[in-house]
């Protein structure tokens, strides 16, 4: 009897347990799988949606995000501030899409996690990432750069009438680190009264410090002359010379004349001056620049600097000895030199009153005694070319350009010891200068003469500016006439 009673009791208990289990299963099924509301503790972007259905939760998020959009956002650096709102720099969110995504994630949350958090004691957080508008951030970062950035200034040199050579102080620059600044912005939506973001600004150190220039002195100088009455050519020389003064090169750096002066244009102020094209004189932009590059070339030679690239003119020029010139053509021919000294060098240049001067400054321990010379290996005779010109009287002639010979020349640089003996000598180049043919215009025979301007003699040589070839006039070439060569200052060169 006792066994029967125990069996009945056990059966009864099992029936009760099964009933309770079934009831619980139905209960939790209704709660976790059939309920259309978010479970206790569920938060989206720190906004509680517990007890809300999807539709109400979407409306709640929409209202809350409008509040979040109004969150003040301030970018600052020292005294600078840029104030905006978070909604001005983000892309709008879609509350409905967020709710659908979170609802799907809730379905996959473990049953144990749901049961253990029935009281909502633990927050089940679903963060929402902030998507920023790159165009708006770029616009704001442009304002940072405009107000906070500055270029560094290298230490420089200046010639003071009373103090002589003085060192100009350097100055640090500043650059905004945009990526580092943007990395400080919040990545997820959260409630906040105000957001403060410090703009990241990095100091930019100058390349040349005052200490590197304190032992500077003149290690070479070179001067050439030009005719100041040739207004356009003189203007070009002064303009180009001004772009070179103040350049500092650290050891190993290479200077490029074309890169420094840049592409010639009328907008930059350059003018037309006579140049030689195909053996004739024609106006050309920038006539005179080759005298500037030539003057610098000789200053570099006398300072012992390494010449990287140099080209001679097609025709000989008068303002330097044969083989001592350096022509430049933007995009084709450049003048380049390298600072092969152990410390920085400084270039000082000046042009005015018919005089172009280039000085190289550096540590005086690098000052050397150097001489530049040349040897003429061949003289090439010029030819006389006659051309008919209808505006001349029959049988008359007019000399359009005088001729000058060409040359084959070798140039040298000699280094001397302190006792005056030769330390070493190097051949710089072997140059060929074409002759400039004599051009004579002849009146057409048997044709009526076209009236000429009053005062224009039939056999006069026209007065033309003294420009080098491709910027050279008849008076300059071969040292003829009033433009014959004048010894430059401090060249130490043979004539």
C-alpha positions in Angstrom: 0.0 0.0 0.0 2.8 2.4 0.9 4.5 1.8 -2.5 1.2 2.5 -4.3 0.8 5.8 -2.4 4.4 6.9 -3.2 3.9 6.1 -6.9 0.6 8.1 -6.9 2.3 11.0 -5.2 5.3 11.0 -7.6 2.9 10.8 -10.5 0.9 13.7 -9.1 4.1 15.8 -8.6 5.3 15.1 -12.1 1.9 16.1 -13.6 2.1 19.3 -11.6 5.7 20.0 -12.8 4.8 19.3 -16.4 1.9 21.6 -16.1 4.0 24.4 -14.6 6.7 23.8 -17.2 4.1 24.0 -20.0 2.7 27.1 -18.5 6.2 28.7 -18.2 7.0 27.7 -21.8 3.8 29.3 -23.0 4.4 32.4 -20.9 8.0 32.9 -22.1 7.0 32.1 -25.6 4.4 34.8 -25.4 6.9 37.2 -23.9 10.0 36.5 -25.9 8.7 35.4 -29.2 5.2 36.8 -29.6 5.5 40.1 -27.8 5.6 43.2 -30.1 7.4 45.2 -27.4 11.1 45.6 -26.5 12.2 43.7 -23.4 13.3 45.3 -20.1 16.7 46.9 -20.1 16.9 47.4 -23.9 18.5 50.8 -24.9 19.3 52.2 -28.3 22.0 54.9 -28.3 21.5 55.2 -24.5 17.7 55.8 -25.1 15.5 53.3 -23.3 12.9 51.6 -25.5 11.8 49.0 -23.0 8.1 48.4 -23.3 7.8 50.2 -26.7 6.7 48.5 -29.8 8.6 49.1 -33.0 6.5 52.0 -34.2 6.5 53.8 -30.9 10.2 53.2 -30.5 10.9 54.7 -33.9 8.9 57.9 -33.0 10.8 58.0 -29.7 14.2 57.8 -31.4 13.2 60.4 -34.0 12.4 62.9 -31.2 15.5 62.1 -29.2 17.8 62.4 -32.2 16.4 65.8 -33.0 17.5 66.7 -29.5 20.9 65.1 -30.1 21.4 67.1 -33.3 21.2 70.3 -31.3 24.1 69.2 -29.1 26.6 72.2 -29.1 30.0 71.3 -30.7 33.0 73.5 -30.1 36.4 73.2 -31.7 39.0 75.2 -29.9 42.8 75.9 -29.7 44.1 78.5 -27.4 42.1 81.7 -28.1 40.5 80.3 -31.2 37.0 78.8 -31.2 34.7 77.5 -33.9 31.2 76.8 -32.6 28.6 74.7 -34.4 26.0 71.9 -33.7 26.5 68.2 -34.0 23.7 68.0 -36.5 25.6 70.4 -38.8 28.5 67.9 -39.3 26.6 64.5 -39.4 24.5 62.7 -41.9 20.8 62.2 -40.7 19.9 58.9 -39.1 17.0 56.7 -40.1 15.1 55.7 -36.9 13.0 53.1 -38.6 16.0 51.3 -40.0 17.7 51.4 -36.6 14.6 49.9 -34.9 14.4 47.1 -37.5 18.1 46.3 -37.1 17.9 46.2 -33.3 14.7 44.1 -33.3 16.5 41.5 -35.4 19.4 41.5 -33.0 17.0 41.1 -30.1 15.5 38.0 -31.6 19.0 36.4 -31.7 19.8 37.3 -28.1 20.1 34.2 -25.9 17.1 33.0 -23.9 19.2 32.9 -20.7 20.2 36.5 -21.2 16.5 37.5 -21.6 15.3 35.5 -18.5 18.1 36.8 -16.3 17.2 40.4 -17.1 13.5 40.2 -16.7 13.7 42.9 -14.1 15.7 45.2 -16.4 18.5 45.6 -13.9 21.1 45.3 -16.6 21.2 47.6 -19.6 21.2 45.8 -22.9 22.9 48.5 -25.0 22.7 48.8 -28.8 25.0 51.6 -29.9 24.4 53.6 -33.1 27.4 54.8 -35.0 27.6 58.5 -36.1 28.2 59.0 -39.8 29.9 62.4 -40.4 29.5 64.5 -43.5 33.0 64.7 -45.0 32.2 67.8 -47.1 31.1 69.7 -44.0 34.1 68.6 -42.0 36.4 69.7 -44.8 34.8 73.1 -44.9 35.3 73.5 -41.1 38.9 72.2 -41.2 39.6 74.8 -43.9 38.7 77.4 -41.3 41.0 75.9 -38.8 43.9 76.0 -41.3 43.1 79.6 -42.3 43.2 80.8 -38.6 45.7 78.5 -37.1 48.3 77.6 -39.7 51.5 79.6 -40.5 54.6 78.9 -42.5 57.9 78.6 -40.8 60.5 81.2 -41.6 64.1 80.2 -42.0 66.8 82.3 -40.4 68.3 84.6 -43.0 70.9 87.2 -43.6 70.6 90.9 -44.4 73.2 93.6 -45.1 72.8 96.5 -42.7 74.6 99.8 -43.8 75.9 100.2 -40.3 76.2 96.7 -38.8 77.1 94.9 -42.0 75.9 91.3 -42.3 73.2 90.5 -39.7 71.3 87.3 -38.9 67.5 87.5 -39.2 65.7 85.3 -36.7 63.9 82.1 -37.7 60.2 81.4 -36.8 58.4 78.2 -36.2 55.4 77.4 -38.3 52.2 75.6 -37.4 50.2 72.9 -39.2 46.7 71.6 -38.3 46.6 67.8 -37.9 43.1 67.3 -39.3 42.9 63.4 -38.9 44.0 63.6 -35.3 41.4 66.3 -34.6 38.6 64.4 -36.2 39.5 61.3 -34.3 38.4 63.1 -31.1 34.8 63.4 -32.3 32.4 60.9 -30.8 31.9 57.7 -32.8 28.5 56.8 -31.3 25.3 58.7 -30.5 25.1 59.5 -26.8 23.4 62.2 -24.8 25.7 65.1 -23.9 25.2 68.7 -22.9 28.1 70.0 -24.9 31.0 68.6 -26.9 34.5 70.2 -26.8 37.2 69.1 -29.2 40.7 70.6 -29.2 42.2 71.1 -32.6 45.5 69.3 -32.9 48.2 71.7 -34.1 51.8 70.6 -34.7 54.7 72.9 -34.7 56.8 73.0 -37.9 60.5 73.8 -37.3 62.4 75.9 -39.7 65.1 74.3 -41.8 67.7 76.9 -41.1 68.4 78.2 -37.5 70.2 81.3 -36.4 73.0 79.2 -35.0 73.8 77.8 -38.4 74.3 81.3 -39.9 76.2 82.9 -37.0 79.6 82.3 -38.6 78.5 83.5 -42.1 80.8 85.6 -44.2 81.3 86.5 -47.9 83.1 83.7 -49.7 82.6 84.9 -53.3 81.2 87.8 -55.3 80.7 88.5 -59.0 79.4 91.4 -60.9 78.3 92.0 -64.5 77.1 95.2 -66.2 74.2 96.1 -68.4 72.8 99.2 -70.2 70.1 100.7 -67.9 68.7 102.7 -70.9 67.4 99.5 -72.3 64.3 99.7 -70.1 62.6 96.4 -70.7 65.7 94.3 -70.5 66.8 96.2 -67.3 63.3 95.6 -65.8 63.6 91.9 -66.4 67.1 91.7 -64.9 66.0 93.5 -61.7 62.8 91.4 -61.4 64.6 88.1 -61.8 67.5 89.1 -59.5 65.0 89.9 -56.8 63.7 86.3 -56.7 67.2 85.0 -55.9 68.2 87.1 -52.9 67.8 85.4 -49.6 68.0 81.8 -50.7 69.6 79.5 -48.2 70.8 76.0 -49.2 71.7 73.4 -46.6 74.5 71.0 -47.3 73.7 68.6 -50.1 70.7 70.7 -51.4 70.6 71.5 -55.1 69.5 74.9 -56.4 67.6 75.2 -59.7 67.4 78.6 -61.4 64.3 77.7 -63.5 62.4 76.4 -60.5 63.3 79.4 -58.4 62.4 82.0 -61.0 59.5 80.0 -62.3 57.7 80.1 -65.6 58.0 83.5 -67.3 54.8 85.4 -67.9 53.5 88.9 -68.5 51.3 88.4 -65.3 54.5 88.1 -63.3 55.7 91.4 -64.7 58.2 90.2 -67.3 58.5 92.2 -70.5 59.6 91.7 -74.1 63.2 92.5 -75.0 65.1 91.7 -78.1 66.4 88.2 -78.6 68.0 86.4 -81.5 65.8 83.9 -83.3 67.3 82.2 -86.4 70.0 84.9 -86.6 67.5 87.8 -86.5 66.4 90.2 -83.8 62.9 89.7 -82.6 61.0 90.6 -79.4 60.9 87.8 -76.8 59.6 87.5 -73.3 62.2 87.7 -70.5 65.2 89.0 -72.4 68.0 89.6 -69.9 67.5 86.6 -67.6 70.6 84.9 -68.9 72.7 87.7 -67.6 71.3 87.0 -64.1 72.0 83.2 -64.4 75.4 83.9 -65.7 76.3 86.2 -62.9 75.2 83.6 -60.4 77.1 80.9 -62.2 80.4 82.8 -61.8 79.8 83.6 -58.2 79.2 79.8 -57.6 82.4 79.0 -59.5 84.5 81.4 -57.3 83.0 79.9 -54.1 84.0 76.3 -55.0 80.4 75.1 -55.3 79.6 72.0 -57.4 78.0 72.8 -60.8 75.3 70.3 -61.6 73.9 71.7 -64.9 75.1 74.6 -67.1 74.7 75.4 -70.8 76.6 78.0 -72.9 74.8 80.4 -75.3 74.6 79.8 -79.0 76.5 83.1 -79.5 79.2 84.7 -77.5 78.1 87.4 -75.0 80.0 90.6 -74.0 79.2 90.8 -70.3 81.5 87.9 -69.3 84.6 86.3 -70.9 84.1 83.4 -73.4 83.1 80.1 -71.7 81.9 81.9 -68.5 78.3 82.2 -69.4 75.2 80.2 -68.4 72.1 80.4 -70.5 68.6 79.2 -69.3 65.5 78.3 -71.2 62.5 77.2 -69.0 61.7 73.6 -69.6 64.8 73.0 -71.7 68.0 74.4 -70.2 68.6 75.0 -66.5 71.4 76.3 -64.3 71.7 74.1 -61.2 74.4 73.9 -58.5 74.8 71.9 -55.3 75.9 73.0 -51.9 78.9 70.7 -51.5 80.1 72.5 -48.5 79.7 71.2 -45.0 77.4 74.0 -43.8 74.5 76.2 -45.2 75.2 78.9 -47.8 73.3 82.1 -48.4 72.7 83.9 -51.7 72.6 87.7 -51.8 71.7 89.4 -55.1 71.1 92.9 -56.3 70.6 94.7 -59.6 70.3 98.4 -60.4 72.0 101.3 -62.1 73.4 98.9 -64.8 75.0 96.5 -62.4 74.2 92.9 -61.3 76.0 91.5 -58.3 75.8 88.1 -56.8 77.4 87.2 -53.4 77.7 83.8 -51.8 77.9 83.7 -48.0 79.0 80.8 -45.9 81.2 79.8 -43.1 84.5 81.6 -43.8 86.5 78.4 -43.3 85.3 77.4 -46.7 86.5 80.6 -48.4 89.1 79.7 -51.1 91.3 81.4 -53.6 89.9 80.4 -57.0 90.5 81.6 -60.6 88.3 80.9 -63.6 90.0 81.1 -67.0 89.5 80.0 -70.6 91.4 79.0 -73.8 90.2 79.7 -77.3 90.8 76.6 -79.4 89.2 77.9 -82.7 87.8 81.1 -84.2 85.0 80.6 -86.7 84.6 83.3 -89.4 81.2 84.8 -90.0 79.6 85.2 -93.4 77.8 88.2 -95.0 74.2 87.6 -96.1 72.5 90.0 -98.4 68.7 90.2 -98.7 66.5 92.3 -101.0 64.3 94.8 -99.2 61.6 96.6 -101.2 61.5 99.7 -99.0 65.1 100.6 -99.9 66.0 102.6 -103.0 67.5 100.5 -105.8 71.2 100.1 -105.4 71.3 101.2 -101.8 72.2 99.0 -98.8 71.4 99.0 -95.1 73.4 97.0 -92.5 70.8 95.3 -90.3 73.3 93.6 -88.0 77.1 93.5 -87.9 78.8 90.2 -87.9 80.9 88.5 -85.3 83.0 85.3 -85.3 82.2 82.1 -83.5 84.5 80.3 -81.1 85.4 76.9 -79.7 86.4 77.5 -76.0 87.6 75.5 -73.1 87.0 76.9 -69.6 88.8 76.0 -66.4 88.6 76.5 -62.6 91.9 76.6 -60.6 92.1 76.2 -56.9 95.1 77.6 -55.1 96.8 76.9 -51.8 97.3 79.6 -49.2 100.9 80.0 -50.4 99.7 80.7 -54.0 100.6 77.3 -55.4 98.1 75.4 -57.5 96.2 72.9 -55.5 94.2 71.5 -58.4 92.6 72.5 -61.7 89.4 71.2 -63.4 88.0 71.7 -66.9 84.6 73.1 -66.6 83.4 72.7 -70.2 84.2 72.8 -73.9 81.8 75.3 -75.6 81.1 76.1 -79.2 79.7 79.5 -80.1 78.2 80.0 -83.5 79.2 83.0 -85.6 76.6 85.8 -86.1 76.5 86.5 -89.8 76.6 90.0 -91.1 73.1 90.9 -92.5 72.9 93.5 -95.2 69.6 94.7 -96.8 69.8 95.7 -100.5 67.3 97.8 -102.4 65.5 95.9 -105.1 66.8 96.8 -108.6 64.3 98.4 -111.0 61.5 98.8 -108.4 60.2 102.1 -107.1 61.4 102.8 -103.7 59.0 102.8 -100.8 59.4 106.0 -98.8 61.5 105.5 -95.7 61.1 107.3 -92.4 62.8 110.7 -92.2 66.2 110.4 -90.6 66.7 106.7 -91.3 70.0 106.5 -93.1 70.5 103.8 -95.7 73.7 102.4 -94.2 73.2 103.0 -90.5 73.4 100.2 -88.0 70.2 100.3 -85.9 70.6 100.9 -82.2 69.4 97.8 -80.4 69.5 96.7 -76.8 72.5 94.7 -75.6 71.0 91.4 -74.9 72.5 88.0 -74.7 72.0 85.3 -77.3 69.2 84.3 -77.6 69.4 87.8 -76.1 72.4 89.5 -77.9 72.9 92.6 -79.9 75.6 93.3 -82.5 77.4 95.6 -80.2 77.9 92.8 -77.7 79.0 90.0 -79.9 82.7 89.3 -80.0 83.6 92.4 -78.0 83.0 94.8 -80.9 82.0 98.5 -80.7 80.8 100.2 -77.6 79.7 97.0 -76.0 83.2 95.4 -75.7 83.8 93.4 -72.6 84.5 95.2 -69.3 86.4 93.2 -66.7 83.9 92.0 -64.0 84.7 92.7 -60.4 86.5 90.0 -58.5 86.4 87.4 -61.2 90.0 86.5 -61.2 89.5 85.5 -64.8 91.6 85.9 -67.9 90.4 88.3 -70.6 
